[in-house]
Amino acid sequence: MKQLPIGVSSFEVIRKDKYCYVDKTPFIYKLVKEGKYYFLSRPRRFGKSLFIDTLKQAFLGKKELFIGLYLEKNWDWNTIYPVIHIDFGGSVIQNAEDLKERIHTLLERNQKSLNVICKYKKDFRRNLEELIFQSYKTYNSPVVVLIDEYDKPILDKIEEKDKAIAIREVLKDFYSVLKPLDVYLKFVFFTGVSKFSKVSLFSGLNQLMDITLSKQYSAICGYTQTGIRRSI
């Protein structure tokens, strides 16, 4: 029997090390075919980060990781997209300034992976905007933006109201950059634990489709007994 990938959020590791994997790639096909901007809320340890990484590998054209899965024969593997991956799940944010530093670090990491140089180092909003534009120009392709644990910086300080509000405002400014850049974007996907700040955080990005309670996407994360049996 194959091992379950408990605590493993890397799609590449799961596929190469032959862990048990329940095929979620039909959802990727459906998402890309039917829309462009999405929001998904699920509890922690529910497979959100794994799904984000699966999306990432598909857009990067890693066909070898999808052999035997639905997407292998239902995806254009000749087209590779630049992917900006922002994950707020890796550290505890202390305040708004700490969040800005974290954002700068994540943007620099994406610049290196995309081999793109941005000159706006101190302005995180202009930095993200330039990163998207330069990636579009460099790869001659629209950009994919994947943001995991969008709400974690707020949740880190949810019991300290003033800090939580200040952190929320930074995130709101950061996410609002995406709205006017539609022509440069291929696909945008947000995940998080909660929806309590959804309206205020995304007021500048009101085109997000919330699939959290959508019946057709109810099995996008997590496992069922039937799914595990089919994958082993």
Buried (B, 14 or more C-beta within 10 A) or exposed (E): EEEBBEEBBBBBEBBEEEBBBBBBBBBBBBBBEEBBBBBBBBEEEBBBBBBBBBBBBBBBBBBEBBEEBBBBEBBEBEEEBBBBBBBBBEBEBBBBEBBBEBBBEBBBBBBEEBEBEBEBEEBBBBBBBBBBBBBBEEBEBBBBBBBBBBBBBBBBBBEEEEBBEBBBBBBBBBBBBBBEBEEBBBBBBBBBBBBBBBEEBBEBBEEBBBBBEEEEBEBBBBBEEEBBEEBE
